[in-house]
């Protein structure tokens, strides 16, 4: 009985660890995308206001 539970645990543990790492990576990607979008929007807005001032 004891050997059965240990093999089961050893199979589950790496799986959950991979799941955590995958979630962390997905969160990092989401943060990076939002940062990039933020920069693009800021630049576009600055360009827009600059064009307004020039014209």
Secondary structure, DSSP 8 states (H G I E B T S, - for coil): -HHHHHHHHHHHHHHHHHHHHHHHHHHHHHHHHHHHHHHHHHHHHHHHHHHHHH-
